[in-house]
Amino acid sequence: MGLSGALFYLPTALRVQLKFTGKPMTTGLNLTPSPPAKRGRRLATITNVRCALADVLRALENDQINPTKGRVLIYGFSVLASLIEGSDLEARITELEGQRDLGRPA
């Protein structure tokens, strides 16, 4: 692979600098790797969703997050809570139906 093939993988500003001067531009470029993404909390139970919702409401109250982002998070948490509640009810109904079927005479 020649120099032209290697330029394909470089950022645009660096490609332009290499094309005109033959030397890479070193000022203004942050070549350090970004830190790994922060893992959020596990939102598998209604309790976890309730705590996350409380955190968002608290952050909104203290002007720590954008109100638009807060609205989106609150809506997402409410949808997630409904899904968790529905799946929990479905599991309970399935368990009750299984118990009923075992107690029924054949």
N, C-alpha and C positions, 0 to 999 in steps of 0.2 A: 504494500500500500504506500503510495507516494504522499507527498505533503498535501496534495489536494484532497485525498481521501481522508486524511487526518483532520483537515479543517472542518469536515462535516460534523464532527463531534464537539467542536468548540463553540462557546457562546458567540453570538453575533459580533459584539464589540471586539472580542479578541480576534475573530476572523478578519475583521476589517483592518485592525492594526497590523496583523501579520501580512496581509496582502499589500499594504502600502509601504511598510518599513522593513519587513522581513524579521522583525523582532517582536516578541510577545509584549503586550502592554501589562505591566504589573501593578500600577497604581490604580486604586479604586475597585479592584476586584477582590471579593471575599472568597478565597479558595478553600477555606476550612469547612469540613463537613458539618452539616446542621445536626443538632442533638436529636436523639430519637424522640418520636412523638410520645407525648404524655398519655398514658392510659387513663381513661376515665373510670368512674366507679361502675361496678356491675349492677345493672338495673334489672334484676331477675325477679324481684318480689315487690309487692305493693309498698312495703316499708322502705325499700331502697328508693323507689320512685318518689315517695312522699318526702324523703330526706332531700333528694335532688331538687324537687320542686321548692322546698323551703329554702334551699341555698340560692336558687334563682330569684325567688321573691325578696330575700334578704339583700342580694346584690343589686336588684332593681331599686329597692328602698334606699340603699346607700350610694346610688348613682355609680356603681362599679361596672355595669354593663349597659350596652345600648338597649333602649326600650324595644326596638324592633327585634333584636336577637332574643331578648327576654320573652317576647310574645311567641316567637317561634319555638323556643324551648318549652314554654308552658304548654303550648298546644301539643307538642310532641310527647311530653310527659303524660298529658291527659289521655292521649290515644294509647300510649303504651300501658297505662294503668288499666284502661278498659280491656285491652287484649289480655293482660295478665289475669284480670278478674274473670273474663270469659273462659279462659283456658282452665282456671281453677274450678269454676262451676262445672265445666264439662267433665273434668276428672272426677269430681264428686258424684255427678249424676251417673257416670259410667260405673263407679264403684258401687253405688246403691243399686243399680240395675243388676250388677253381677251378684250381689248379695240376695236380691229378690229372686233371681233365677235359681240360685242354689237352694233356696228354701222352698221352692215350688215343688209339689209332688209330681212325679213323672207318670 
